Amino acid sequence: MKKIMAIIALSAATLTSCQWGEKTLSSGIDLANLDTTFLPGTDFYEYATHGWQMAHPLTAEYSRFGSFDVLYENNNKQLREIIDSVAKLPLKADGGSVAQKIASLYNSAMDSVNLNEHYWGAFEEFLLCDGYQNSPDITENWLKEVWPRMQRQGIQGLFTMYIGADEKDSKNNIVNICQGGLTLGQKDYYIDQDPETQKIREAFEKYIVSLCQHQGFSEKDANRICQDVMRIETRLAKASKSMTELRDPEANYNKLTYKELKEQFAGIDWDAYFQNFGMKGVKEVCLGQPQAIHEVEKVLKEETKEALQNIYLWHAIDFASSYIDDESRAMNFAFYGTAMSGKTEDRPRWKRAVAAVEGGLGEALGQLYVERFFPPEAKERMERLIANLQIALGERIKVQEWMSDETKKVAQEKLDAFYVKVGYPNKWKDYSELEIGDSYLRNVLACNEWEIKEMIRTKFNKPVDRDEWFMTPQTVNAYYNPTTNEICFPAGILQPPFFDMQADDAFNYGAIGVVIGHEMTHGFDDQGAQYDKDGNLRQWWSDEDTKRFTERIQVMREFHDSIEVLPGLHANGSLTLGENMADHGGLMVAFQAFKNATAEKPLPVIDGFTPEQRFCLAYANVWGQNIRDEEIRKRVKSDPHQLGKWRVNGQMPHFDAWYEAFGITEKDPMFVPKDKRVTIW
């Protein structure tokens, strides 16, 4: 999943309409979203979306609420409707139908009485640790018996393992070993010394102590666990790569034979590790971040067994806190939801229950979702849009002065080789081996264990299945995957108000069209351009082309580095480079496809807006949102996507059609001289 480059998007609602020929389509633009007290050339984001922001204030449940979240909320209601309907079906004698599994998982999450009164049995069975273990023998046994079982249930250790495409042999899967072990997800939270990050570390320590005490540990023992966790995770963080460094695929590809792995990283018992998962016959591995794995060796050698048990116990306790009693969940939310993101109220139980079903039985739920809510004509129109965007991107490739003729030829071959997925998979996962009961925690652990077994069963020492989907059909999202050279648009994103069957081309090309173009140009951004048409990581551009390309993307990087998102806090132009390039490419390609599609029958002016203006407004409304400062700080550290405001105000100044559509001149604050604009696509 680390290689999947995703974009989240949503568009505006439909109001006005126009008519040509015999077909009437709406403009797709909701005029109430606009605020004309702002000028387009001063702040286009506020001009296009401030009305929407005022109509959708942040609620306590959200740290960020945008157009995307409107569609997400609508999807939640549809999924709940599906779950309620299957829960009413008559039970089969074996209790094992997919519908019953969906209903049972949902009901186990909704049963607050059982969660609060009877969770301890499942939790104690999971931990097999009644308070702090002082006996070396008990600790030794726990590390040998209990911890391996937890790993099979998906609990995070000191590093991560998954099976996915070999980036230099993309038709075959390989075992990947990567850095991990950080509760906070990335190194910045452990090493940055700014006041806001220090506050988060302090809140994290309080969270560890409070949750451990709530689960039966004494104050002294809880503090000892906290000390061990902070020390070990900080060690791992210092040896880990940053989010920006992880964006370099070549630097994170280190292929070893199994023999070489055991020789070069002898401090880890690899035989025991893989045998625990039933993986016999490991031939090769791709080791992503050697320095981090060497630090794991040192931790295993230098830390006491008691300390190792403590960090593993913490990862298990932290994981389980969302699936047991309400007080544990409240502590979890107070840290992750409030301290890190600024939320003041947790999601209602039913939304968390729906999310649990999506996480554990996603494709089963997706199959029912598609049958009920995804019309075939939507898939057909989307496929036509994608075909038009492919033509437009091919046209953009042909006219680029920075590309040599040979590179253009190979780029076109890669474009022609795109594997397009729309709506839902051609084949569905088989959940017959997954057992669901009445304990929420046991059910979530069972789903995790099933998912890991399924990964091993379908991928270990096997070729890549290009028909695998990395998102469920109900997901409001899209992605490009470089190793399969595929673009995927799940059914969840292909509906109003994002993709509107009743709206005209100015709207749909400005909204979903830009998303299509965005995912396509990911194949040619600073990461995607390193993979050939077959998905193999290799240099296929000439050195001269690479040099010219690098010069152009540096303009994008520096422009976004200069953006101050909060006082004293700047955007990270390197971390967001790939997504910013894809936004730029998406706009350029979608606009060309839009002009191609309407060349013979130009669209009229509606409500005083030309088709070109409506195209820009549709794009801007994709990113209308309200967001808390805490969430801004979190995303600047971790999110490769730029903040919504700057996906608009950071892109329009480099989009020539915007200048022409709104008459932007050098007198406008957002004006960027022609020779200073990004010129990639």
C-alpha positions as CSV (number, residue, x, y, z in Angstrom):
1,M,0.0,0.0,0.0
2,K,3.0,2.3,0.5
3,K,3.2,2.7,-3.3
4,I,-0.4,3.6,-3.9
5,M,-0.8,7.3,-4.6
6,A,-4.3,8.3,-3.7
7,I,-6.3,11.5,-4.2
8,I,-9.5,12.3,-2.2
9,A,-11.9,14.6,-4.1
10,L,-15.5,15.9,-4.2
11,S,-17.4,18.4,-6.1
12,A,-20.3,20.9,-5.7
13,A,-24.0,20.3,-5.8
14,T,-26.1,21.0,-8.9
15,L,-28.5,23.9,-9.3
16,T,-28.8,25.6,-12.6
17,S,-29.1,24.0,-16.0
18,C,-28.6,24.6,-19.7
19,Q,-29.9,22.9,-22.9
20,W,-28.5,22.2,-26.3
21,G,-29.7,19.8,-28.9
22,E,-32.3,17.6,-27.3
23,K,-30.4,17.0,-24.0
24,T,-30.7,19.1,-20.9
25,L,-27.9,18.9,-18.3
26,S,-27.3,21.0,-15.2
27,S,-24.4,23.3,-14.8
28,G,-23.4,21.5,-11.6
29,I,-22.4,24.7,-9.9
30,D,-24.1,25.7,-6.7
31,L,-23.9,29.5,-6.6
32,A,-24.4,29.4,-2.8
33,N,-20.9,28.0,-2.5
34,L,-19.4,31.3,-3.8
35,D,-18.5,34.4,-2.0
36,T,-18.1,37.3,-4.4
37,T,-16.8,39.6,-1.7
38,F,-13.5,37.9,-2.5
39,L,-11.9,38.6,-5.9
40,P,-10.8,35.6,-8.0
41,G,-7.3,37.0,-8.4
42,T,-6.9,37.8,-4.7
43,D,-8.1,34.5,-3.2
44,F,-9.7,32.2,-5.6
45,Y,-10.2,29.5,-3.0
46,E,-12.3,31.8,-0.8
47,Y,-14.1,33.2,-3.8
48,A,-15.2,29.7,-4.9
49,T,-15.8,28.0,-1.6
50,H,-16.3,30.5,1.3
51,G,-20.1,30.2,1.0
52,W,-19.7,26.4,1.3
53,Q,-17.5,26.8,4.3
54,M,-20.0,29.1,6.1
55,A,-22.8,26.6,5.4
56,H,-20.7,23.6,6.8
57,P,-19.1,24.7,10.0
58,L,-16.9,22.2,11.8
59,T,-18.7,20.0,14.3
60,A,-17.1,18.5,17.4
61,E,-16.8,15.2,15.5
62,Y,-14.5,16.5,12.8
63,S,-11.0,18.0,12.7
64,R,-11.5,18.6,9.0
65,F,-14.7,18.7,7.1
66,G,-14.8,19.1,3.4
67,S,-16.8,18.4,0.3
68,F,-15.4,14.9,0.4
69,D,-16.8,14.3,3.9
70,V,-20.3,15.2,2.7
71,L,-20.2,12.2,0.3
72,Y,-18.5,10.1,3.0
73,E,-21.4,10.8,5.3
74,N,-23.9,9.9,2.6
75,N,-22.1,6.7,2.0
76,N,-22.1,5.9,5.7
77,K,-25.9,6.1,5.7
78,Q,-26.2,3.9,2.6
79,L,-23.9,1.3,4.2
80,R,-25.8,1.4,7.4
81,E,-29.0,0.8,5.4
82,I,-27.4,-2.2,3.8
83,I,-26.2,-3.6,7.1
84,D,-29.6,-3.1,8.7
85,S,-31.3,-4.9,5.8
86,V,-29.0,-8.0,6.0
87,A,-29.4,-8.1,9.8
88,K,-33.1,-8.8,9.3
89,L,-32.5,-11.8,7.1
90,P,-33.4,-15.2,8.6
91,L,-30.4,-17.0,10.1
92,K,-29.0,-20.1,8.5
93,A,-28.3,-23.1,10.7
94,D,-24.5,-22.8,10.3
95,G,-24.5,-19.1,11.0
96,G,-21.8,-18.6,8.4
97,S,-23.3,-16.7,5.5
98,V,-21.6,-13.5,4.5
99,A,-24.7,-11.5,5.4
100,Q,-24.7,-13.0,8.9
101,K,-21.0,-12.2,9.3
102,I,-21.7,-8.6,8.3
103,A,-24.6,-8.4,10.8
104,S,-22.7,-10.2,13.6
105,L,-19.6,-7.9,13.3
106,Y,-21.8,-4.8,13.2
107,N,-23.9,-6.0,16.2
108,S,-20.8,-6.8,18.2
109,A,-19.6,-3.3,17.7
110,M,-23.0,-1.8,18.6
111,D,-23.6,-3.9,21.8
112,S,-22.5,-1.3,24.3
113,V,-23.8,-3.4,27.3
114,N,-21.7,-6.4,26.4
115,L,-18.7,-4.2,25.6
116,N,-18.7,-2.5,29.0
117,E,-19.7,-5.3,31.2
118,H,-18.1,-8.4,29.6
119,Y,-15.1,-7.1,27.6
120,W,-12.5,-8.2,30.2
121,G,-12.7,-11.9,29.3
122,A,-11.7,-11.3,25.6
123,F,-9.2,-8.7,26.6
124,E,-7.5,-10.9,29.2
125,E,-7.4,-13.8,26.7
126,F,-5.8,-11.5,24.2
127,L,-3.1,-10.2,26.5
128,L,-2.5,-13.2,28.7
129,C,-0.9,-10.9,31.1
130,D,-2.6,-10.1,34.5
131,G,-0.7,-7.1,35.6
132,Y,3.1,-6.4,35.4
133,Q,5.2,-9.6,35.0
134,N,8.1,-9.7,37.5
135,S,9.1,-13.3,36.8
136,P,11.8,-13.7,34.1
137,D,10.4,-17.1,33.3
138,I,6.9,-15.8,32.7
139,T,8.3,-12.9,30.6
140,E,10.3,-15.4,28.5
141,N,7.3,-17.6,27.9
142,W,5.1,-14.6,27.0
143,L,7.7,-13.4,24.4
144,K,7.9,-16.9,22.9
145,E,4.2,-17.9,23.0
146,V,1.9,-14.9,23.3
147,W,3.7,-12.3,21.2
148,P,4.0,-14.4,18.1
149,R,0.3,-15.1,18.2
150,M,-0.4,-11.3,18.5
151,Q,1.8,-10.7,15.4
152,R,-0.4,-13.2,13.5
153,Q,-3.4,-11.0,14.7
154,G,-1.9,-7.9,13.1
155,I,-0.4,-6.2,16.2
156,Q,2.6,-4.0,15.3
157,G,6.1,-5.1,16.3
158,L,9.4,-3.3,15.8
159,F,9.2,-3.5,12.0
160,T,6.6,-4.3,9.4
161,M,6.3,-7.1,6.8
162,Y,4.0,-7.4,3.8
163,I,4.0,-9.2,0.5
164,G,3.6,-7.1,-2.7
165,A,5.0,-6.6,-6.1
166,D,8.7,-6.7,-6.6
167,E,9.4,-3.2,-7.9
168,K,12.1,-4.4,-10.3
169,D,10.3,-7.6,-11.3
170,S,6.7,-6.3,-11.2
171,K,5.0,-9.5,-12.4
172,N,6.1,-11.3,-9.2
173,N,5.5,-10.7,-5.5
174,I,8.2,-10.4,-2.9
175,V,8.4,-10.3,0.8
176,N,9.0,-6.7,2.0
177,I,10.5,-5.7,5.3
178,C,10.1,-2.1,6.3
179,Q,10.7,0.2,9.2
180,G,7.9,0.4,11.9
181,G,7.3,0.1,15.6
182,L,6.2,3.8,16.0
183,T,2.9,4.3,17.8
184,L,2.9,7.9,16.5
185,G,3.6,6.7,12.9
186,Q,6.6,8.8,11.9
187,K,9.9,10.0,13.3
188,D,9.1,13.8,13.5
189,Y,6.9,13.3,16.6
190,Y,9.8,11.8,18.5
191,I,12.6,14.2,17.5
192,D,11.1,17.6,16.6
193,Q,11.6,20.2,19.4
194,D,9.0,22.8,18.5
195,P,6.5,23.5,21.3
196,E,3.5,21.9,19.6
197,T,5.3,18.6,19.0
198,Q,6.6,18.6,22.6
199,K,3.0,19.0,23.8
200,I,2.0,15.9,21.7
201,R,4.8,13.9,23.2
202,E,3.7,14.9,26.7
203,A,0.1,14.0,25.9
204,F,1.3,10.6,24.5
205,E,3.1,9.8,27.7
206,K,0.0,10.6,29.8
207,Y,-2.1,8.5,27.5
208,I,0.2,5.5,27.9
209,V,0.2,5.7,31.7
210,S,-3.6,6.4,32.0
211,L,-4.6,3.5,29.6
212,C,-2.2,1.0,31.3
213,Q,-3.5,1.9,34.7
214,H,-7.1,1.5,33.5
215,Q,-6.2,-2.0,32.2
216,G,-5.0,-3.1,35.7
217,F,-1.3,-2.0,35.9
218,S,-0.1,-0.2,39.0
219,E,1.0,3.4,38.6
220,K,4.6,2.3,39.1
221,D,4.3,-0.4,36.5
222,A,2.4,1.9,34.0
223,N,5.2,4.5,34.3
224,R,7.8,1.8,33.7
225,I,6.0,0.7,30.5
226,C,5.8,4.4,29.4
227,Q,9.6,4.8,29.9
228,D,10.3,1.7,27.9
229,V,8.0,2.7,25.1
230,M,9.3,6.2,24.8
231,R,13.0,5.1,24.9
232,I,12.6,2.2,22.4
233,E,10.3,4.1,20.0
234,T,12.6,7.1,20.1
235,R,15.5,4.9,19.2
236,L,13.6,3.4,16.3
237,A,12.5,6.9,15.2
238,K,16.0,8.3,15.0
239,A,17.0,5.4,12.7
240,S,13.9,5.7,10.6
241,K,13.5,7.6,7.3
242,S,11.3,10.7,7.2
243,M,8.1,10.8,5.2
244,T,9.9,12.7,2.5
245,E,12.8,10.2,2.3
246,L,10.3,7.4,2.0
247,R,9.2,9.0,-1.3
248,D,12.4,7.9,-3.1
249,P,11.6,4.4,-4.5
250,E,15.2,3.6,-5.6
251,A,16.7,4.5,-2.2
252,N,14.1,2.2,-0.5
253,Y,14.7,-0.8,-2.7
254,N,17.3,-3.2,-1.3
255,K,16.8,-6.7,-2.6
256,L,18.5,-9.6,-0.7
257,T,18.5,-13.3,-0.9
258,Y,17.2,-15.0,2.2
259,K,20.7,-16.1,3.0
260,E,22.0,-12.5,2.7
261,L,19.2,-11.3,4.9
262,K,20.2,-13.8,7.6
263,E,23.9,-12.9,7.3
264,Q,23.5,-9.1,7.2
265,F,20.8,-8.9,9.8
266,A,21.7,-11.8,12.0
267,G,20.4,-10.1,15.1
268,I,16.9,-11.1,14.2
269,D,15.7,-14.8,14.2
270,W,14.3,-14.7,10.7
271,D,13.6,-18.4,10.6
272,A,11.4,-18.2,13.7
273,Y,9.7,-15.0,12.4
274,F,8.6,-16.4,9.1
275,Q,7.7,-19.8,10.5
276,N,5.3,-18.1,12.8
277,F,3.3,-17.0,9.8
278,G,3.6,-20.4,8.1
279,M,5.9,-19.0,5.4
280,K,8.2,-21.8,4.4
281,G,10.6,-21.3,1.5
282,V,11.4,-17.6,1.6
283,K,13.7,-17.0,-1.3
284,E,14.3,-13.2,-1.5
285,V,13.2,-10.2,0.4
286,C,13.1,-6.4,-0.3
287,L,14.4,-4.6,2.7
288,G,13.2,-1.0,2.6
289,Q,15.2,0.8,5.3
290,P,18.4,-1.1,6.4
291,Q,19.4,1.4,9.1
292,A,16.0,1.1,10.8
293,I,16.2,-2.8,10.8
294,H,19.8,-2.6,12.1
295,E,18.4,-0.5,15.0
296,V,15.9,-3.3,15.6
297,E,18.8,-5.7,16.0
298,K,20.4,-3.4,18.6
299,V,17.1,-3.0,20.5
300,L,16.6,-6.8,20.6
301,K,20.2,-7.2,21.9
302,E,20.5,-4.3,24.3
303,E,17.1,-3.9,25.8
304,T,15.9,-6.3,28.6
305,K,13.3,-8.9,27.9
306,E,11.1,-7.0,30.4
307,A,11.4,-3.8,28.3
308,L,10.6,-5.8,25.1
309,Q,7.6,-7.3,26.7
310,N,6.5,-3.8,27.8
311,I,6.6,-2.3,24.3
312,Y,4.8,-5.3,22.8
313,L,2.2,-5.1,25.5
314,W,1.7,-1.4,24.9
315,H,1.1,-2.0,21.2
316,A,-1.5,-4.6,22.0
317,I,-3.2,-2.5,24.7
318,D,-3.3,0.6,22.4
319,F,-4.7,-1.5,19.6
320,A,-7.4,-3.1,21.7
321,S,-8.5,0.2,23.3
322,S,-10.8,1.0,20.4
323,Y,-12.7,-2.4,20.6
324,I,-13.4,-2.9,24.3
325,D,-15.1,-0.7,27.0
326,D,-16.1,2.9,26.5
327,E,-13.6,4.3,29.0
328,S,-10.7,2.7,27.0
329,R,-12.1,4.1,23.8
330,A,-12.5,7.6,25.4
331,M,-8.8,7.6,26.4
332,N,-7.9,6.5,22.9
333,F,-10.0,9.3,21.4
334,A,-8.7,11.9,23.8
335,F,-5.2,11.4,22.5
336,Y,-5.6,10.5,18.8
337,G,-8.7,12.5,18.2
338,T,-8.2,15.6,20.4
339,A,-4.5,16.0,21.2
340,M,-3.3,15.2,17.7
341,S,-6.2,16.4,15.6
342,G,-8.3,18.9,17.6
343,K,-11.6,16.9,17.6
344,T,-13.7,17.4,20.6
345,E,-16.3,14.6,20.1
346,D,-15.9,11.0,19.0
347,R,-17.8,9.6,16.1
348,P,-21.1,8.0,17.1
349,R,-21.0,4.3,17.8
350,W,-22.9,3.3,14.6
351,K,-20.3,5.1,12.4
352,R,-17.5,3.2,14.2
353,A,-19.4,0.0,13.7
354,V,-19.9,0.6,10.0
355,A,-16.1,1.4,9.7
356,A,-15.4,-1.9,11.5
357,V,-17.4,-3.8,8.9
358,E,-15.7,-2.0,6.1
359,G,-12.3,-2.8,7.6
360,G,-13.1,-6.5,8.2
361,L,-15.5,-7.4,5.4
362,G,-15.0,-4.6,3.0
363,E,-15.5,-6.4,-0.3
364,A,-18.5,-8.3,1.0
365,L,-20.1,-5.1,2.0
366,G,-18.9,-3.6,-1.3
367,Q,-20.7,-6.2,-3.4
368,L,-24.0,-5.3,-1.8
369,Y,-23.2,-1.6,-2.2
370,V,-22.6,-1.9,-5.9
371,E,-25.8,-3.9,-6.5
372,R,-27.9,-1.3,-4.8
373,F,-26.3,2.1,-5.5
374,F,-24.1,1.9,-8.6
375,P,-25.9,2.1,-11.9
376,P,-24.2,0.6,-15.0
377,E,-24.6,3.8,-17.0
378,A,-22.4,5.6,-14.5
379,K,-19.6,3.1,-15.2
380,E,-20.1,3.5,-18.9
381,R,-19.9,7.3,-18.8
382,M,-16.8,7.2,-16.5
383,E,-15.1,4.8,-19.0
384,R,-15.8,7.3,-21.8
385,L,-14.4,10.2,-19.7
386,I,-11.2,8.1,-19.0
387,A,-10.7,7.4,-22.7
388,N,-11.0,11.1,-23.5
389,L,-8.5,12.0,-20.8
390,Q,-6.0,9.4,-22.1
391,I,-6.3,11.0,-25.6
392,A,-5.7,14.4,-24.0
393,L,-2.7,13.3,-22.0
394,G,-1.2,11.8,-25.2
395,E,-1.7,15.2,-26.9
396,R,0.0,16.9,-23.9
397,I,2.9,14.5,-24.1
398,K,3.4,15.3,-27.8
399,V,3.8,19.0,-27.4
400,Q,6.2,19.0,-24.4
401,E,9.5,20.7,-25.4
402,W,11.4,19.2,-22.5
403,M,10.8,15.6,-23.6
404,S,12.9,14.0,-26.4
405,D,11.2,12.2,-29.2
406,E,12.4,8.8,-27.7
407,T,11.0,9.6,-24.3
408,K,7.7,10.8,-25.8
409,K,7.4,7.5,-27.6
410,V,8.0,5.4,-24.4
411,A,5.7,7.7,-22.4
412,Q,3.0,7.2,-24.9
413,E,3.5,3.4,-24.7
414,K,3.2,3.6,-20.9
415,L,0.0,5.7,-21.3
416,D,-1.5,3.1,-23.7
417,A,-0.6,0.3,-21.2
418,F,-2.7,1.8,-18.4
419,Y,-4.9,-0.8,-16.7
420,V,-8.2,0.9,-16.0
421,K,-10.4,-0.2,-13.1
422,V,-13.8,1.4,-12.6
423,G,-16.5,0.8,-10.0
424,Y,-15.8,-2.7,-8.6
425,P,-13.6,-5.8,-8.9
426,N,-14.2,-8.5,-11.5
427,K,-14.0,-11.1,-8.8
428,W,-14.8,-10.9,-5.1
429,K,-13.0,-12.1,-2.0
430,D,-14.1,-15.3,-0.4
431,Y,-14.7,-14.8,3.3
432,S,-16.0,-18.4,4.0
433,E,-13.0,-19.2,6.2
434,L,-13.5,-16.1,8.4
435,E,-15.4,-16.8,11.7
436,I,-17.3,-14.0,13.3
437,G,-18.8,-14.3,16.8
438,D,-20.3,-12.0,19.4
439,S,-17.1,-10.4,20.9
440,Y,-16.1,-7.2,19.2
441,L,-12.4,-7.5,20.0
442,R,-12.2,-11.2,19.0
443,N,-14.0,-10.4,15.7
444,V,-11.6,-7.6,14.8
445,L,-8.6,-9.8,15.7
446,A,-10.1,-12.6,13.6
447,C,-10.5,-10.3,10.6
448,N,-6.9,-9.2,11.0
449,E,-5.6,-12.7,11.1
450,W,-7.8,-13.7,8.1
451,E,-6.4,-10.8,6.1
452,I,-2.8,-11.8,6.9
453,K,-3.4,-15.4,6.0
454,E,-5.2,-14.4,2.8
455,M,-2.2,-12.2,1.8
456,I,0.2,-15.1,2.4
457,R,-2.1,-17.6,0.6
458,T,-2.6,-15.5,-2.5
459,K,0.8,-13.8,-2.8
460,F,3.6,-15.7,-1.1
461,N,6.0,-17.0,-3.8
462,K,3.2,-16.3,-6.4
463,P,2.9,-13.9,-9.3
464,V,1.1,-10.6,-9.0
465,D,-2.7,-10.6,-9.5
466,R,-3.4,-7.5,-11.6
467,D,-7.1,-7.8,-10.8
468,E,-6.6,-7.2,-7.1
469,W,-8.2,-4.0,-5.8
470,F,-6.4,-1.9,-3.2
471,M,-9.7,-0.1,-2.2
472,T,-13.2,-1.3,-1.6
473,P,-15.9,-0.3,-4.1
474,Q,-17.6,2.0,-1.6
475,T,-14.4,4.0,-0.9
476,V,-14.6,7.7,-1.7
477,N,-11.2,7.9,-3.3
478,A,-9.1,6.9,-6.3
479,Y,-5.5,5.7,-6.9
480,Y,-2.6,5.1,-9.3
481,N,-0.4,2.0,-8.6
482,P,2.9,2.2,-10.4
483,T,3.9,-1.5,-10.2
484,T,0.8,-2.5,-12.1
485,N,0.5,0.8,-14.0
486,E,-3.1,1.0,-13.1
487,I,-5.6,3.7,-12.4
488,C,-8.6,2.8,-10.2
489,F,-11.9,4.7,-9.5
490,P,-14.1,2.9,-7.0
491,A,-17.9,3.3,-7.2
492,G,-18.0,5.3,-4.0
493,I,-16.5,8.4,-5.7
494,L,-18.6,8.1,-8.9
495,Q,-21.8,9.8,-7.7
496,P,-23.2,13.2,-7.0
497,P,-22.1,15.7,-5.9
498,F,-18.7,14.6,-7.2
499,F,-19.5,12.9,-10.5
500,D,-22.9,14.0,-11.7
501,M,-24.7,12.1,-14.5
502,Q,-27.0,15.1,-14.9
503,A,-24.3,17.8,-15.1
504,D,-22.6,19.2,-18.2
505,D,-19.0,18.7,-19.3
506,A,-17.7,21.9,-17.8
507,F,-18.6,20.5,-14.4
508,N,-17.6,16.9,-14.8
509,Y,-14.3,17.6,-16.5
510,G,-13.5,20.2,-13.8
511,A,-14.3,17.8,-11.0
512,I,-14.0,14.0,-11.8
513,G,-12.0,14.8,-15.0
514,V,-9.2,16.5,-13.0
515,V,-9.2,13.5,-10.7
516,I,-8.8,11.2,-13.7
517,G,-6.0,13.3,-15.0
518,H,-4.5,13.5,-11.6
519,E,-4.2,9.7,-11.3
520,M,-2.9,9.4,-14.9
521,T,-0.2,12.0,-14.4
522,H,0.9,10.2,-11.3
523,G,2.4,7.7,-13.8
524,F,4.7,10.5,-14.8
525,D,5.4,12.4,-11.6
526,D,8.7,12.4,-9.7
527,Q,8.0,8.9,-8.4
528,G,5.8,7.4,-11.2
529,A,8.2,8.4,-13.9
530,Q,10.7,6.0,-12.4
531,Y,8.5,3.0,-13.4
532,D,8.1,1.7,-16.9
533,K,5.0,0.6,-18.7
534,D,5.2,-2.8,-17.1
535,G,5.6,-1.4,-13.6
536,N,9.3,-2.0,-13.2
537,L,11.4,0.5,-11.3
538,R,14.1,1.5,-13.9
539,Q,15.4,4.5,-15.7
540,W,13.6,4.9,-19.0
541,W,14.1,8.6,-19.6
542,S,17.3,10.0,-21.0
543,D,19.6,11.9,-18.7
544,E,18.9,15.1,-20.5
545,D,15.1,14.7,-20.1
546,T,15.6,13.9,-16.5
547,K,17.6,17.1,-16.0
548,R,15.0,19.2,-17.7
549,F,12.2,17.5,-15.8
550,T,14.0,18.1,-12.5
551,E,14.4,21.8,-13.2
552,R,10.6,22.1,-13.8
553,I,9.5,20.2,-10.8
554,Q,11.9,22.3,-8.6
555,V,9.7,25.3,-9.5
556,M,6.7,23.4,-8.0
557,R,8.7,22.4,-4.9
558,E,9.9,25.9,-4.2
559,F,6.5,27.5,-4.7
560,H,4.9,25.2,-2.1
561,D,7.8,25.5,0.3
562,S,7.1,29.3,0.4
563,I,3.5,28.8,1.5
564,E,2.9,29.7,5.1
565,V,-0.1,27.5,6.2
566,L,0.0,28.8,9.9
567,P,2.1,31.5,11.5
568,G,5.6,30.2,11.4
569,L,4.6,26.9,9.7
570,H,5.4,26.4,6.1
571,A,4.1,23.7,3.7
572,N,6.6,20.9,2.8
573,G,7.1,21.2,-1.0
574,S,9.2,18.0,-1.1
575,L,6.7,15.8,0.7
576,T,3.7,17.1,-1.4
577,L,5.7,17.3,-4.6
578,G,4.1,14.2,-6.3
579,E,0.5,15.2,-5.4
580,N,1.1,18.8,-6.5
581,M,2.5,17.6,-9.8
582,A,-0.5,15.3,-10.3
583,D,-2.9,18.2,-9.5
584,H,-1.2,20.4,-12.0
585,G,-1.2,17.6,-14.6
586,G,-4.8,16.8,-13.8
587,L,-5.9,20.4,-14.5
588,M,-3.9,20.6,-17.8
589,V,-5.1,17.3,-19.1
590,A,-8.7,17.6,-18.0
591,F,-9.0,21.1,-19.5
592,Q,-7.7,19.9,-22.8
593,A,-10.0,16.9,-22.8
594,F,-12.9,19.3,-22.0
595,K,-12.0,21.6,-24.9
596,N,-11.8,18.6,-27.2
597,A,-15.2,17.2,-26.0
598,T,-17.0,20.6,-26.6
599,A,-15.1,21.8,-29.7
600,E,-18.0,21.2,-32.0
601,K,-20.8,22.2,-29.6
602,P,-19.4,24.9,-27.2
603,L,-21.3,25.2,-24.0
604,P,-23.2,28.5,-23.2
605,V,-22.7,31.0,-20.5
606,I,-24.9,30.2,-17.5
607,D,-25.5,32.5,-14.5
608,G,-22.9,34.8,-15.9
609,F,-20.1,32.2,-15.9
610,T,-18.5,30.9,-19.0
611,P,-17.8,27.1,-19.4
612,E,-14.1,27.8,-18.7
613,Q,-15.0,29.6,-15.5
614,R,-17.3,26.8,-14.4
615,F,-14.6,24.3,-15.0
616,C,-12.3,26.2,-12.6
617,L,-15.1,26.6,-10.0
618,A,-15.9,22.9,-10.2
619,Y,-12.3,22.1,-9.4
620,A,-12.1,24.6,-6.6
621,N,-15.3,23.2,-5.0
622,V,-13.7,19.8,-4.8
623,W,-11.5,21.2,-2.1
624,G,-13.8,23.3,-0.1
625,Q,-13.3,22.5,3.6
626,N,-12.9,23.7,7.2
627,I,-10.0,22.5,9.2
628,R,-8.6,22.9,12.7
629,D,-5.0,24.1,13.4
630,E,-4.1,20.8,15.1
631,E,-5.1,18.9,12.0
632,I,-3.1,21.3,9.8
633,R,0.0,20.7,11.8
634,K,-0.6,17.0,11.7
635,R,-1.0,16.9,7.9
636,V,2.0,19.1,7.2
637,K,4.1,16.5,9.0
638,S,2.5,13.4,7.5
639,D,0.3,14.0,4.4
640,P,1.8,13.9,0.9
641,H,-1.3,15.9,-0.2
642,Q,-1.3,19.7,0.1
643,L,-4.0,21.3,2.2
644,G,-7.3,21.9,0.4
645,K,-6.9,25.7,0.2
646,W,-3.5,25.3,-1.4
647,R,-4.6,22.6,-3.8
648,V,-6.6,25.6,-5.3
649,N,-4.5,28.7,-4.6
650,G,-1.3,26.7,-5.1
651,Q,-2.4,25.4,-8.5
652,M,-4.4,28.2,-10.2
653,P,-1.4,30.6,-10.5
654,H,0.3,27.9,-12.7
655,F,-2.8,27.2,-14.8
656,D,-2.9,29.5,-17.9
657,A,-6.6,28.9,-18.6
658,W,-7.5,30.3,-15.2
659,Y,-5.9,33.6,-16.1
660,E,-7.8,33.8,-19.3
661,A,-11.1,32.7,-17.8
662,F,-11.1,35.3,-15.0
663,G,-9.1,38.0,-16.6
664,I,-6.3,37.8,-14.0
665,T,-3.5,40.4,-14.5
666,E,-0.3,41.4,-12.9
667,K,-2.3,43.7,-10.6
668,D,-3.9,40.7,-8.9
669,P,-2.1,39.3,-5.8
670,M,-2.2,35.7,-7.0
671,F,-0.6,36.6,-10.4
672,V,2.6,34.7,-11.1
673,P,4.7,35.9,-14.1
674,K,4.6,33.5,-17.1
675,D,8.3,32.6,-16.8
676,K,7.9,31.7,-13.1
677,R,5.0,29.3,-13.6
678,V,5.3,25.5,-13.5
679,T,5.6,24.2,-17.1
680,I,5.5,20.4,-17.0
681,W,2.3,19.5,-18.8
